[in-house]
Amino acid sequence: QVCSYIPSWSQRAVFALADGCGWGPVSKRAAIAACTSFLSTLSPKLEFFTEVNEAQDWLVYALVMANTKVVETSGSTTFVGGLILDLESPITHETVDGTSAPQQTQTSGHFLAVVVSIGDSKIFHYSKNTRTLSELTSYSPSRNVNDPCGRLGTNGEDLDLRNIGIKFVKCHDEDMLLLMSDGVGDNLLPSFRGKTPAQTAEELST
């Protein structure tokens, strides 16, 4: 399940991807619930974010609300989602002493992506300027293919917060954010293709 909200009046966006654990209608409902809840929590707030810390706090809150909705489906799902904020707006960062330090207005075409993830779904940032691909998710794989490595849809003693993380990355026009489930992302690993990193690098350079 992939969802996004991109208002016509803004250069900001909310996006989400959820990969339901297991098969069948329950896992599908879990993925839909996670994405729908995440977007409905953040979309009304999108135009009001002026601080990175504020956006980060709301991402965590949206993830908690998504978990609550997924629990109601009796399913579970891995998840990755986030915000794209235009840096022409006055985004501020909190300084060491706790005061807000305004960031200078940036030129058009500069953005900040703030992403949150849990489990083995992935998000990558492709920079057109440097032609590099960087993973933004915190992912420690499992040898068990049935292990989602963290998931929404749990609570109490069953809470599974493995590989949860929040990352920030500055983006420019024509950069790309690539969201994918483990079924797609694992195919980017050289070991899954029977290759060494050196062999893969050689293939990409030709």
MINUNU-133835 format. One record per residue: residue number from 1; x, y, z of N, C-alpha, C in turn; residue in three letters. Coordinates in nm, 3 decimals. Layout:
REM MINUNU-133835
NUM / X / Y / Z / X / Y / Z / X / Y / Z / ala
...
***
This chain:
REM MINUNU-133835
1 / 0.084 / -0.118 / 0.000 / 0.000 / 0.000 / 0.000 / 0.089 / 0.124 / 0.000 / gln
2 / 0.068 / 0.213 / -0.098 / 0.144 / 0.338 / -0.107 / 0.045 / 0.453 / -0.111 / val
3 / 0.067 / 0.554 / -0.029 / -0.022 / 0.670 / -0.025 / 0.062 / 0.797 / -0.026 / cys
4 / 0.005 / 0.904 / -0.080 / 0.072 / 1.034 / -0.074 / -0.033 / 1.144 / -0.076 / ser
5 / 0.005 / 1.258 / -0.019 / -0.080 / 1.376 / -0.020 / 0.008 / 1.493 / -0.062 / tyr
6 / -0.023 / 1.550 / -0.179 / 0.055 / 1.662 / -0.233 / -0.042 / 1.773 / -0.268 / ile
7 / -0.064 / 1.869 / -0.180 / -0.161 / 1.976 / -0.207 / -0.116 / 2.064 / -0.324 / pro
8 / -0.211 / 2.108 / -0.403 / -0.179 / 2.187 / -0.524 / -0.121 / 2.323 / -0.490 / ser
9 / -0.149 / 2.372 / -0.368 / -0.104 / 2.507 / -0.332 / 0.037 / 2.508 / -0.274 / trp
10 / 0.099 / 2.393 / -0.260 / 0.223 / 2.387 / -0.183 / 0.328 / 2.302 / -0.253 / ser
11 / 0.453 / 2.321 / -0.213 / 0.562 / 2.233 / -0.256 / 0.596 / 2.134 / -0.146 / gln
12 / 0.501 / 2.109 / -0.057 / 0.519 / 2.015 / 0.052 / 0.439 / 1.888 / 0.023 / arg
13 / 0.473 / 1.780 / 0.094 / 0.404 / 1.654 / 0.070 / 0.416 / 1.563 / 0.191 / ala
14 / 0.320 / 1.473 / 0.204 / 0.323 / 1.363 / 0.300 / 0.318 / 1.234 / 0.219 / val
15 / 0.397 / 1.135 / 0.257 / 0.398 / 1.009 / 0.182 / 0.412 / 0.892 / 0.278 / phe
16 / 0.369 / 0.774 / 0.233 / 0.376 / 0.656 / 0.318 / 0.373 / 0.529 / 0.233 / ala
17 / 0.441 / 0.427 / 0.282 / 0.436 / 0.293 / 0.224 / 0.429 / 0.193 / 0.338 / leu
18 / 0.339 / 0.095 / 0.325 / 0.326 / -0.010 / 0.424 / 0.322 / -0.145 / 0.354 / ala
19 / 0.392 / -0.241 / 0.410 / 0.397 / -0.376 / 0.355 / 0.342 / -0.472 / 0.460 / asp
20 / 0.216 / -0.511 / 0.443 / 0.150 / -0.596 / 0.541 / 0.223 / -0.727 / 0.562 / gly
21 / 0.233 / -0.770 / 0.687 / 0.305 / -0.894 / 0.720 / 0.214 / -1.014 / 0.692 / cys
22 / 0.267 / -1.109 / 0.619 / 0.188 / -1.227 / 0.584 / 0.110 / -1.205 / 0.456 / gly
23 / 0.005 / -1.287 / 0.440 / -0.075 / -1.283 / 0.318 / -0.222 / -1.263 / 0.354 / trp
24 / -0.301 / -1.226 / 0.253 / -0.445 / -1.224 / 0.270 / -0.502 / -1.090 / 0.310 / gly
25 / -0.633 / -1.087 / 0.333 / -0.704 / -0.960 / 0.359 / -0.663 / -0.892 / 0.489 / pro
26 / -0.622 / -0.969 / 0.590 / -0.584 / -0.906 / 0.716 / -0.459 / -0.820 / 0.699 / val
27 / -0.357 / -0.874 / 0.632 / -0.234 / -0.796 / 0.610 / -0.260 / -0.677 / 0.519 / ser
28 / -0.353 / -0.694 / 0.423 / -0.388 / -0.582 / 0.335 / -0.455 / -0.471 / 0.414 / lys
29 / -0.549 / -0.508 / 0.502 / -0.617 / -0.408 / 0.585 / -0.519 / -0.337 / 0.677 / arg
30 / -0.421 / -0.411 / 0.728 / -0.321 / -0.351 / 0.817 / -0.241 / -0.245 / 0.743 / ala
31 / -0.199 / -0.276 / 0.621 / -0.120 / -0.180 / 0.542 / -0.201 / -0.057 / 0.507 / ala
32 / -0.326 / -0.078 / 0.467 / -0.412 / 0.035 / 0.432 / -0.438 / 0.123 / 0.555 / ile
33 / -0.462 / 0.060 / 0.669 / -0.489 / 0.135 / 0.793 / -0.369 / 0.220 / 0.831 / ala
34 / -0.248 / 0.165 / 0.818 / -0.128 / 0.239 / 0.855 / -0.110 / 0.363 / 0.768 / ala
35 / -0.121 / 0.346 / 0.637 / -0.101 / 0.459 / 0.545 / -0.211 / 0.564 / 0.561 / cys
36 / -0.335 / 0.518 / 0.569 / -0.448 / 0.611 / 0.580 / -0.440 / 0.693 / 0.708 / thr
37 / -0.408 / 0.628 / 0.819 / -0.397 / 0.699 / 0.946 / -0.282 / 0.799 / 0.944 / ser
38 / -0.167 / 0.757 / 0.892 / -0.049 / 0.844 / 0.887 / -0.079 / 0.971 / 0.809 / phe
39 / -0.139 / 0.955 / 0.691 / -0.170 / 1.072 / 0.609 / -0.276 / 1.160 / 0.672 / leu
40 / -0.380 / 1.100 / 0.731 / -0.487 / 1.180 / 0.789 / -0.439 / 1.258 / 0.911 / ser
41 / -0.338 / 1.207 / 0.981 / -0.282 / 1.278 / 1.096 / -0.197 / 1.397 / 1.053 / thr
42 / -0.117 / 1.379 / 0.949 / -0.019 / 1.482 / 0.911 / -0.070 / 1.582 / 0.808 / leu
43 / -0.160 / 1.542 / 0.721 / -0.203 / 1.630 / 0.612 / -0.257 / 1.764 / 0.661 / ser
44 / -0.342 / 1.768 / 0.764 / -0.393 / 1.898 / 0.809 / -0.286 / 1.989 / 0.869 / pro
45 / -0.173 / 1.932 / 0.910 / -0.067 / 2.009 / 0.974 / 0.042 / 2.053 / 0.876 / lys
46 / 0.034 / 2.006 / 0.755 / 0.146 / 2.018 / 0.661 / 0.192 / 2.161 / 0.640 / leu
47 / 0.098 / 2.252 / 0.622 / 0.137 / 2.391 / 0.590 / 0.188 / 2.468 / 0.711 / glu
48 / 0.172 / 2.412 / 0.832 / 0.205 / 2.488 / 0.953 / 0.342 / 2.456 / 1.010 / phe
49 / 0.412 / 2.357 / 0.957 / 0.543 / 2.323 / 1.013 / 0.644 / 2.433 / 0.984 / phe
50 / 0.706 / 2.483 / 1.091 / 0.810 / 2.585 / 1.076 / 0.941 / 2.543 / 1.143 / thr
51 / 0.940 / 2.431 / 1.216 / 1.059 / 2.382 / 1.284 / 1.078 / 2.234 / 1.253 / glu
52 / 1.202 / 2.194 / 1.231 / 1.233 / 2.054 / 1.205 / 1.194 / 1.967 / 1.323 / val
53 / 1.222 / 2.015 / 1.445 / 1.188 / 1.938 / 1.565 / 1.038 / 1.916 / 1.576 / asn
54 / 0.962 / 2.015 / 1.537 / 0.816 / 2.002 / 1.540 / 0.770 / 1.896 / 1.441 / glu
55 / 0.827 / 1.898 / 1.323 / 0.792 / 1.798 / 1.222 / 0.829 / 1.658 / 1.271 / ala
56 / 0.944 / 1.645 / 1.333 / 0.988 / 1.516 / 1.386 / 0.891 / 1.465 / 1.492 / gln
57 / 0.849 / 1.552 / 1.583 / 0.755 / 1.512 / 1.688 / 0.623 / 1.465 / 1.629 / asp
58 / 0.576 / 1.533 / 1.526 / 0.451 / 1.494 / 1.464 / 0.464 / 1.363 / 1.386 / trp
59 / 0.581 / 1.337 / 1.332 / 0.603 / 1.207 / 1.266 / 0.589 / 1.094 / 1.367 / leu
60 / 0.649 / 1.111 / 1.484 / 0.639 / 1.008 / 1.587 / 0.493 / 0.991 / 1.630 / val
61 / 0.424 / 1.102 / 1.650 / 0.283 / 1.095 / 1.690 / 0.200 / 1.024 / 1.583 / tyr
62 / 0.225 / 1.056 / 1.456 / 0.151 / 0.993 / 1.346 / 0.178 / 0.842 / 1.341 / ala
63 / 0.301 / 0.804 / 1.375 / 0.335 / 0.661 / 1.377 / 0.261 / 0.590 / 1.491 / leu
64 / 0.251 / 0.656 / 1.606 / 0.176 / 0.599 / 1.719 / 0.029 / 0.582 / 1.683 / val
65 / -0.029 / 0.683 / 1.617 / -0.169 / 0.675 / 1.577 / -0.189 / 0.565 / 1.473 / met
66 / -0.093 / 0.550 / 1.382 / -0.102 / 0.444 / 1.281 / -0.097 / 0.307 / 1.347 / ala
67 / -0.011 / 0.293 / 1.448 / -0.002 / 0.166 / 1.520 / -0.136 / 0.131 / 1.585 / asn
68 / -0.202 / 0.231 / 1.643 / -0.332 / 0.209 / 1.707 / -0.434 / 0.156 / 1.606 / thr
69 / -0.434 / 0.215 / 1.487 / -0.529 / 0.172 / 1.383 / -0.496 / 0.032 / 1.332 / lys
70 / -0.367 / 0.001 / 1.320 / -0.328 / -0.131 / 1.272 / -0.366 / -0.238 / 1.374 / val
71 / -0.349 / -0.209 / 1.502 / -0.388 / -0.304 / 1.607 / -0.536 / -0.342 / 1.593 / val
72 / -0.619 / -0.246 / 1.554 / -0.762 / -0.271 / 1.539 / -0.792 / -0.370 / 1.427 / glu
73 / -0.701 / -0.386 / 1.331 / -0.723 / -0.478 / 1.219 / -0.683 / -0.621 / 1.254 / thr
74 / -0.615 / -0.639 / 1.368 / -0.559 / -0.769 / 1.410 / -0.445 / -0.815 / 1.319 / ser
75 / -0.394 / -0.724 / 1.238 / -0.281 / -0.755 / 1.151 / -0.158 / -0.677 / 1.194 / gly
76 / -0.055 / -0.682 / 1.112 / 0.066 / -0.605 / 1.138 / 0.130 / -0.569 / 1.006 / ser
77 / 0.218 / -0.470 / 1.007 / 0.278 / -0.422 / 0.882 / 0.408 / -0.348 / 0.910 / thr
78 / 0.502 / -0.360 / 0.818 / 0.619 / -0.272 / 0.823 / 0.577 / -0.139 / 0.762 / thr
79 / 0.658 / -0.036 / 0.784 / 0.611 / 0.097 / 0.744 / 0.728 / 0.191 / 0.721 / phe
80 / 0.711 / 0.279 / 0.622 / 0.802 / 0.391 / 0.603 / 0.720 / 0.509 / 0.551 / val
81 / 0.745 / 0.627 / 0.606 / 0.670 / 0.745 / 0.563 / 0.744 / 0.871 / 0.602 / gly
82 / 0.692 / 0.983 / 0.559 / 0.760 / 1.107 / 0.593 / 0.699 / 1.231 / 0.532 / gly
83 / 0.775 / 1.338 / 0.543 / 0.734 / 1.471 / 0.496 / 0.840 / 1.526 / 0.402 / leu
84 / 0.795 / 1.603 / 0.306 / 0.886 / 1.685 / 0.225 / 0.849 / 1.830 / 0.252 / ile
85 / 0.944 / 1.907 / 0.302 / 0.921 / 2.046 / 0.338 / 1.006 / 2.137 / 0.250 / leu
86 / 0.945 / 2.240 / 0.194 / 1.020 / 2.335 / 0.112 / 1.097 / 2.429 / 0.202 / asp
87 / 1.222 / 2.451 / 0.168 / 1.308 / 2.534 / 0.252 / 1.299 / 2.682 / 0.218 / leu
88 / 1.207 / 2.720 / 0.128 / 1.180 / 2.862 / 0.111 / 1.102 / 2.916 / 0.229 / glu
89 / 1.029 / 2.824 / 0.297 / 0.958 / 2.863 / 0.418 / 1.058 / 2.872 / 0.533 / ser
90 / 1.030 / 2.952 / 0.635 / 1.125 / 2.969 / 0.745 / 1.129 / 2.849 / 0.838 / pro
91 / 1.206 / 2.746 / 0.803 / 1.225 / 2.630 / 0.887 / 1.334 / 2.661 / 0.988 / ile
92 / 1.311 / 2.628 / 1.117 / 1.409 / 2.656 / 1.220 / 1.456 / 2.529 / 1.286 / thr
93 / 1.575 / 2.533 / 1.344 / 1.631 / 2.422 / 1.418 / 1.651 / 2.464 / 1.563 / his
94 / 1.638 / 2.369 / 1.655 / 1.661 / 2.400 / 1.796 / 1.811 / 2.394 / 1.824 / glu
95 / 1.862 / 2.495 / 1.891 / 2.003 / 2.501 / 1.921 / 2.033 / 2.424 / 2.049 / thr
96 / 2.161 / 2.416 / 2.084 / 2.203 / 2.341 / 2.201 / 2.140 / 2.396 / 2.329 / val
97 / 2.124 / 2.527 / 2.337 / 2.069 / 2.586 / 2.459 / 1.916 / 2.586 / 2.461 / asp
98 / 1.855 / 2.524 / 2.359 / 1.709 / 2.510 / 2.359 / 1.635 / 2.622 / 2.288 / gly
99 / 1.706 / 2.725 / 2.242 / 1.640 / 2.834 / 2.170 / 1.627 / 2.798 / 2.023 / thr
100 / 1.536 / 2.866 / 1.954 / 1.515 / 2.840 / 1.812 / 1.606 / 2.929 / 1.728 / ser
101 / 1.679 / 2.868 / 1.639 / 1.768 / 2.943 / 1.551 / 1.712 / 2.939 / 1.410 / ala
102 / 1.658 / 3.050 / 1.359 / 1.600 / 3.049 / 1.225 / 1.705 / 3.014 / 1.120 / pro
103 / 1.664 / 2.932 / 1.026 / 1.752 / 2.902 / 0.914 / 1.725 / 3.004 / 0.805 / gln
104 / 1.828 / 3.052 / 0.740 / 1.810 / 3.152 / 0.637 / 1.726 / 3.095 / 0.523 / gln
105 / 1.644 / 3.181 / 0.462 / 1.561 / 3.138 / 0.351 / 1.648 / 3.085 / 0.238 / thr
106 / 1.611 / 2.969 / 0.187 / 1.687 / 2.908 / 0.080 / 1.630 / 2.950 / -0.056 / gln
107 / 1.709 / 2.932 / -0.159 / 1.661 / 2.958 / -0.293 / 1.563 / 2.850 / -0.334 / thr
108 / 1.484 / 2.876 / -0.438 / 1.384 / 2.780 / -0.484 / 1.450 / 2.650 / -0.526 / ser
109 / 1.383 / 2.539 / -0.499 / 1.436 / 2.410 / -0.540 / 1.509 / 2.336 / -0.431 / gly
110 / 1.507 / 2.387 / -0.308 / 1.571 / 2.321 / -0.196 / 1.463 / 2.269 / -0.100 / his
111 / 1.477 / 2.142 / -0.061 / 1.375 / 2.078 / 0.022 / 1.442 / 1.998 / 0.133 / phe
112 / 1.364 / 1.969 / 0.236 / 1.409 / 1.881 / 0.343 / 1.312 / 1.765 / 0.353 / leu
113 / 1.364 / 1.643 / 0.344 / 1.282 / 1.524 / 0.364 / 1.307 / 1.473 / 0.506 / ala
114 / 1.199 / 1.450 / 0.580 / 1.206 / 1.395 / 0.714 / 1.129 / 1.263 / 0.711 / val
115 / 1.197 / 1.152 / 0.739 / 1.135 / 1.021 / 0.721 / 1.142 / 0.939 / 0.849 / val
116 / 1.042 / 0.853 / 0.867 / 1.037 / 0.761 / 0.980 / 1.010 / 0.622 / 0.925 / val
117 / 1.069 / 0.521 / 0.986 / 1.050 / 0.385 / 0.936 / 1.055 / 0.285 / 1.051 / ser
118 / 0.993 / 0.170 / 1.027 / 0.999 / 0.059 / 1.122 / 0.990 / -0.070 / 1.042 / ile
119 / 1.076 / -0.165 / 1.075 / 1.077 / -0.291 / 1.002 / 1.168 / -0.288 / 0.881 / gly
120 / 1.142 / -0.378 / 0.785 / 1.235 / -0.395 / 0.674 / 1.195 / -0.326 / 0.544 / asp
121 / 1.092 / -0.241 / 0.546 / 1.066 / -0.157 / 0.429 / 1.173 / -0.049 / 0.422 / ser
122 / 1.202 / -0.002 / 0.301 / 1.317 / 0.086 / 0.282 / 1.279 / 0.215 / 0.213 / lys
123 / 1.363 / 0.317 / 0.232 / 1.355 / 0.439 / 0.155 / 1.496 / 0.485 / 0.120 / ile
124 / 1.515 / 0.521 / -0.006 / 1.644 / 0.568 / -0.056 / 1.628 / 0.709 / -0.112 / phe
125 / 1.737 / 0.785 / -0.103 / 1.742 / 0.918 / -0.164 / 1.842 / 0.914 / -0.280 / his
126 / 1.793 / 0.951 / -0.399 / 1.882 / 0.962 / -0.515 / 1.909 / 1.109 / -0.541 / tyr
127 / 2.036 / 1.147 / -0.540 / 2.077 / 1.285 / -0.568 / 2.117 / 1.297 / -0.714 / ser
128 / 2.047 / 1.382 / -0.787 / 2.081 / 1.401 / -0.927 / 2.216 / 1.470 / -0.942 / lys
129 / 2.246 / 1.564 / -0.850 / 2.371 / 1.640 / -0.860 / 2.494 / 1.551 / -0.844 / asn
130 / 2.487 / 1.459 / -0.747 / 2.605 / 1.375 / -0.719 / 2.593 / 1.235 / -0.778 / thr
131 / 2.474 / 1.202 / -0.831 / 2.447 / 1.070 / -0.889 / 2.478 / 0.959 / -0.787 / arg
132 / 2.433 / 0.982 / -0.664 / 2.454 / 0.883 / -0.558 / 2.318 / 0.841 / -0.500 / thr
133 / 2.314 / 0.719 / -0.450 / 2.194 / 0.664 / -0.388 / 2.226 / 0.633 / -0.243 / leu
134 / 2.149 / 0.690 / -0.150 / 2.175 / 0.673 / -0.007 / 2.052 / 0.615 / 0.061 / ser
135 / 2.074 / 0.513 / 0.144 / 1.962 / 0.456 / 0.220 / 1.934 / 0.541 / 0.343 / glu
136 / 1.806 / 0.570 / 0.367 / 1.767 / 0.653 / 0.481 / 1.706 / 0.571 / 0.594 / leu
137 / 1.694 / 0.442 / 0.575 / 1.632 / 0.357 / 0.677 / 1.737 / 0.286 / 0.760 / thr
138 / 1.701 / 0.259 / 0.885 / 1.789 / 0.185 / 0.974 / 1.745 / 0.039 / 0.971 / ser
139 / 1.820 / -0.044 / 0.902 / 1.774 / -0.181 / 0.877 / 1.882 / -0.283 / 0.907 / tyr
140 / 1.853 / -0.369 / 1.004 / 1.940 / -0.483 / 1.033 / 1.865 / -0.609 / 0.991 / ser
141 / 1.905 / -0.675 / 0.882 / 1.829 / -0.786 / 0.828 / 1.829 / -0.909 / 0.918 / pro
142 / 1.731 / -0.994 / 0.897 / 1.719 / -1.118 / 0.971 / 1.743 / -1.235 / 0.876 / ser
143 / 1.796 / -1.344 / 0.929 / 1.814 / -1.463 / 0.847 / 1.683 / -1.536 / 0.822 / arg
144 / 1.581 / -1.501 / 0.898 / 1.449 / -1.561 / 0.883 / 1.367 / -1.478 / 0.785 / asn
145 / 1.332 / -1.534 / 0.669 / 1.262 / -1.456 / 0.567 / 1.121 / -1.418 / 0.611 / val
146 / 1.069 / -1.485 / 0.714 / 0.936 / -1.453 / 0.765 / 0.939 / -1.348 / 0.877 / asn
147 / 1.058 / -1.299 / 0.909 / 1.073 / -1.200 / 1.014 / 1.071 / -1.060 / 0.953 / asp
148 / 0.971 / -0.976 / 0.988 / 0.964 / -0.841 / 0.930 / 1.063 / -0.742 / 0.991 / pro
149 / 1.136 / -0.784 / 1.095 / 1.239 / -0.700 / 1.155 / 1.182 / -0.571 / 1.215 / cys
150 / 1.064 / -0.579 / 1.272 / 0.996 / -0.464 / 1.329 / 0.864 / -0.442 / 1.258 / gly
151 / 0.762 / -0.394 / 1.331 / 0.631 / -0.380 / 1.266 / 0.536 / -0.297 / 1.351 / arg
152 / 0.438 / -0.240 / 1.284 / 0.323 / -0.178 / 1.350 / 0.217 / -0.287 / 1.370 / leu
153 / 0.130 / -0.266 / 1.470 / 0.026 / -0.363 / 1.497 / 0.051 / -0.442 / 1.623 / gly
154 / 0.143 / -0.395 / 1.704 / 0.176 / -0.462 / 1.829 / 0.163 / -0.364 / 1.945 / thr
155 / 0.143 / -0.418 / 2.065 / 0.140 / -0.333 / 2.183 / 0.176 / -0.415 / 2.305 / asn
156 / 0.191 / -0.348 / 2.417 / 0.223 / -0.417 / 2.541 / 0.353 / -0.494 / 2.531 / gly
157 / 0.351 / -0.617 / 2.578 / 0.472 / -0.700 / 2.578 / 0.513 / -0.742 / 2.438 / glu
158 / 0.420 / -0.733 / 2.342 / 0.449 / -0.775 / 2.205 / 0.504 / -0.661 / 2.120 / asp
159 / 0.523 / -0.543 / 2.178 / 0.569 / -0.427 / 2.101 / 0.699 / -0.459 / 2.028 / leu
160 / 0.700 / -0.438 / 1.897 / 0.814 / -0.474 / 1.813 / 0.866 / -0.350 / 1.740 / asp
161 / 0.961 / -0.282 / 1.803 / 1.012 / -0.155 / 1.748 / 1.149 / -0.169 / 1.685 / leu
162 / 1.184 / -0.287 / 1.640 / 1.315 / -0.305 / 1.578 / 1.326 / -0.221 / 1.450 / arg
163 / 1.445 / -0.170 / 1.428 / 1.477 / -0.091 / 1.309 / 1.392 / 0.035 / 1.296 / asn
164 / 1.343 / 0.087 / 1.408 / 1.272 / 0.214 / 1.402 / 1.375 / 0.327 / 1.397 / ile
165 / 1.346 / 0.430 / 1.319 / 1.441 / 0.541 / 1.309 / 1.382 / 0.659 / 1.236 / gly
166 / 1.441 / 0.776 / 1.259 / 1.403 / 0.899 / 1.191 / 1.528 / 0.957 / 1.127 / ile
167 / 1.517 / 0.996 / 1.001 / 1.631 / 1.053 / 0.928 / 1.589 / 1.181 / 0.857 / lys
168 / 1.689 / 1.267 / 0.833 / 1.669 / 1.391 / 0.760 / 1.764 / 1.392 / 0.640 / phe
169 / 1.720 / 1.447 / 0.529 / 1.808 / 1.463 / 0.415 / 1.765 / 1.586 / 0.335 / val
170 / 1.863 / 1.665 / 0.294 / 1.834 / 1.781 / 0.210 / 1.824 / 1.736 / 0.065 / lys
171 / 1.719 / 1.781 / -0.003 / 1.693 / 1.740 / -0.141 / 1.689 / 1.862 / -0.232 / cys
172 / 1.705 / 1.836 / -0.359 / 1.701 / 1.941 / -0.461 / 1.605 / 1.901 / -0.572 / his
173 / 1.573 / 1.996 / -0.659 / 1.489 / 1.966 / -0.773 / 1.542 / 1.844 / -0.849 / asp
174 / 1.450 / 1.756 / -0.887 / 1.479 / 1.637 / -0.966 / 1.550 / 1.527 / -0.888 / glu
175 / 1.571 / 1.544 / -0.757 / 1.611 / 1.432 / -0.673 / 1.492 / 1.336 / -0.663 / asp
176 / 1.516 / 1.215 / -0.616 / 1.409 / 1.117 / -0.601 / 1.417 / 1.050 / -0.464 / met
177 / 1.301 / 1.024 / -0.406 / 1.289 / 0.940 / -0.289 / 1.224 / 0.810 / -0.333 / leu
178 / 1.291 / 0.697 / -0.309 / 1.245 / 0.567 / -0.356 / 1.198 / 0.485 / -0.237 / leu
179 / 1.068 / 0.461 / -0.227 / 1.011 / 0.381 / -0.120 / 0.988 / 0.240 / -0.173 / leu
180 / 1.022 / 0.140 / -0.094 / 1.004 / 0.003 / -0.141 / 0.993 / -0.096 / -0.026 / met
181 / 0.920 / -0.203 / -0.051 / 0.912 / -0.312 / 0.045 / 1.041 / -0.393 / 0.039 / ser
182 / 1.056 / -0.486 / 0.134 / 1.178 / -0.568 / 0.134 / 1.185 / -0.656 / 0.011 / asp
183 / 1.067 / -0.691 / -0.046 / 1.067 / -0.774 / -0.167 / 1.136 / -0.707 / -0.284 / gly
184 / 1.133 / -0.574 / -0.286 / 1.205 / -0.498 / -0.390 / 1.345 / -0.462 / -0.341 / val
185 / 1.353 / -0.409 / -0.220 / 1.480 / -0.359 / -0.169 / 1.588 / -0.465 / -0.156 / gly
186 / 1.550 / -0.588 / -0.120 / 1.651 / -0.693 / -0.104 / 1.722 / -0.724 / -0.235 / asp
187 / 1.654 / -0.698 / -0.347 / 1.716 / -0.724 / -0.477 / 1.827 / -0.624 / -0.511 / asn
188 / 1.837 / -0.517 / -0.431 / 1.946 / -0.421 / -0.452 / 2.074 / -0.463 / -0.380 / leu
189 / 2.064 / -0.563 / -0.293 / 2.182 / -0.609 / -0.220 / 2.263 / -0.704 / -0.308 / leu
190 / 2.392 / -0.679 / -0.323 / 2.476 / -0.767 / -0.406 / 2.466 / -0.914 / -0.365 / pro
191 / 2.457 / -0.941 / -0.235 / 2.456 / -1.079 / -0.188 / 2.333 / -1.155 / -0.236 / ser
192 / 2.221 / -1.085 / -0.253 / 2.100 / -1.150 / -0.301 / 2.109 / -1.182 / -0.449 / phe
193 / 2.203 / -1.119 / -0.518 / 2.222 / -1.143 / -0.661 / 2.343 / -1.234 / -0.686 / arg
194 / 2.402 / -1.284 / -0.578 / 2.518 / -1.371 / -0.594 / 2.642 / -1.296 / -0.638 / gly
195 / 2.650 / -1.166 / -0.604 / 2.762 / -1.082 / -0.645 / 2.832 / -1.024 / -0.522 / lys
196 / 2.956 / -0.988 / -0.540 / 3.027 / -0.914 / -0.436 / 3.006 / -0.765 / -0.461 / thr
197 / 3.028 / -0.679 / -0.360 / 3.016 / -0.535 / -0.382 / 3.108 / -0.487 / -0.494 / pro
198 / 3.228 / -0.544 / -0.504 / 3.323 / -0.503 / -0.609 / 3.268 / -0.537 / -0.747 / ala
199 / 3.209 / -0.654 / -0.760 / 3.152 / -0.694 / -0.889 / 3.035 / -0.604 / -0.928 / gln
200 / 2.955 / -0.570 / -0.829 / 2.840 / -0.481 / -0.856 / 2.887 / -0.345 / -0.898 / thr
201 / 2.989 / -0.292 / -0.831 / 3.044 / -0.160 / -0.866 / 3.099 / -0.160 / -1.007 / ala
202 / 3.161 / -0.270 / -1.045 / 3.218 / -0.280 / -1.180 / 3.105 / -0.282 / -1.285 / glu
203 / 2.997 / -0.353 / -1.254 / 2.884 / -0.358 / -1.347 / 2.823 / -0.219 / -1.365 / glu
204 / 2.809 / -0.144 / -1.256 / 2.747 / -0.013 / -1.263 / 2.835 / 0.090 / -1.334 / leu
205 / 2.965 / 0.067 / -1.334 / 3.057 / 0.164 / -1.397 / 3.069 / 0.144 / -1.547 / ser
206 / 3.019 / 0.032 / -1.598 / 3.031 / 0.005 / -1.743 / 2.905 / 0.047 / -1.816 / thr
***
